[in-house]
Amino acid sequence: MTEPMPAELQQAIQLLFADMNFKASGPSFYRLGMVDIKKEYRKKALLCHPDRSELLGESRSLLEEKFKQINHAYGILKSEFQDKYFILRVKSVPRPVGARQNEAPARETPRGFKRQEAPAQKNSGKEYFYRGSALPKRSLRLGEYLFCRQLISWETLIKAIAWQYRHRPRLGEIALDLDYLTHRDIREILKKKCLNEPFGQAAVRLGLLSDYRCFVLLGRQRRYGVPLGRFFLDRGLVTAAELERYVQENRHHNIRYYKNSHKQ
């Protein structure tokens, strides 16, 4: 890119890519395109979505402002990088607020989910912990329960969900096994589906799947998926006995919430 980069474009790149693992010093070149932009946008949007204000322990107005900035930056980069790549030269990489120059990456606790002492430092650097004083009065999934118990950080929860998503079987593969779709059908769906449109929804819209068959595929996808707890077990963050205890506690919380909601 030979001509000076507009200030608005620079700010958008800094907002979405500030915490990526760029080299700490020295000029470097990075090839960025829509794949990178979408990945970072989805991650940032999930971290500050207003609907998660109760879960995050942040005010909705603050999250709405952050979410608005993320969407604005995404719109700028999308218009610039829609059909091309840019080779960006990064002379100095912005570091997250609170990070020191030679600070090593934060390490997870090797055994068990242990609360961190000094609550005032929980939200410093990259690690973000739930700041509510009590569990939300609603049904919680296992990952949400561990986060709201302040047993894992928000970043660890996002990593676990992303890991589970990567390890679930693709809907198209299940459809092939059941003879619901052909390879030609799958190529057509992938070619014609809209941005961020789920595969099954696109298949129904194109008339290649019925609503019932899409429902069957989604059910099998959930059944064949890898349990979220496996992420914590594989990384030595918790033992099998500890995980089972947290699962039971989570189940009891959801049962109490269900009973209380039906009494009203």
ABEGO torsion letter per residue (X at the ends): XABBBBAAAAAAAAAAAAABBBBABEBBBBBBBAAAAAAAAAAAAAAABAAAAAAAGBBAAAAAAAAAAAAAAAAAAAAAAAABBBBBBBABBBBBBGBBAABBBBBBBABEBBBBBGAAAAABEABBBBABABBBBBBBBAAAAAAAAGABBAAAAAAAAAAAAAABBBAAAAAAAAGABBAAAAAAAAAABBBGBBAAAAAAAAGABBAAAAAAAAAAAAAABBBAAAAAAAAGABBAAAAAAAAAAAAAAAAAAAAAAAAX
